[in-house]
Amino acid sequence: MGKKLLMKSLVILALPIIFVALLVSGCGLSTALVPLSTNVSELSLVEVWDEVLGVTDMQNSSARLEHLIIHTDRDGMIENFSLSFYAMDSYGQARLCVAERQYRGDLRCSTTNIESLPQGIFTLQPHLLFQELDNLDLVDLEPGDGGLHIKIDSLAGSVGYDVDYTNVFVIENGELRPIRNIVFRSAEPWTEIWISQSSLSQEGDESVVETAPGPVPPEERQSQIWFSSYDMHKADVIEYL
């Protein structure tokens, strides 16, 4: 699988995808509980996405992902799973969905009516992004002492990324292709996938995700950034390693 950075075993999977939906309607609000297994070695984001859409009646074609955050402990067990997106339902009503992992392991999906789908910075079509990530072998990611942190959101404007500061990759055909330098100058947003090992605080009772203020030697790096192949046409400069 391309370059093996932070690689070993990430144990996060959303199986079995068998739903116990508790729909509570009133004032445009509804809630559904989704069982989310965390003790197996594979995660299918597409399966999670499809099932969340199913219990919320939100339509994939109109979906706009705001963010996805996953945090695991050092053994790869999911401690936090947070998904937020906007979409139309089957009746043409614009809705916001926030799905959060509960303490029992369920994924609680809460939706509410909104006036219209917001215009702003969003990632590319979620199903395409999740399919691309599923084709990548996430089980090879190695958590740090404080776990593993995965964050997906989007940016726009003028931003550059350089291998002197962090390891940068584009996802191509189920592999990570290393990038030396990439620069975006775009009003159209691109998706940023941030992967980081977490370290324990000095007290050892909580995880800390740190961002280095300057260049870090490759052997000391605890994070990397991935881009989707669907966003490469938005970059002004791309130099591969």
Secondary structure as UniProt FT lines:
FT   TURN            27..28
FT   STRAND          29..35
FT   HELIX           45..56
FT   HELIX           60..62
FT   STRAND          64..72
FT   TURN            74..75
FT   STRAND          78..89
FT   TURN            90..91
FT   STRAND          94..101
FT   TURN            103..104
FT   STRAND          106..113
FT   HELIX           126..134
FT   HELIX           138..140
FT   TURN            145..146
FT   STRAND          147..162
FT   TURN            163..165
FT   STRAND          167..172
FT   TURN            173..174
FT   STRAND          175..200
FT   TURN            202..203
FT   STRAND          207..208
FT   HELIX           218..220
FT   STRAND          223..228
FT   HELIX           229..234
FT   STRAND          235..240
//
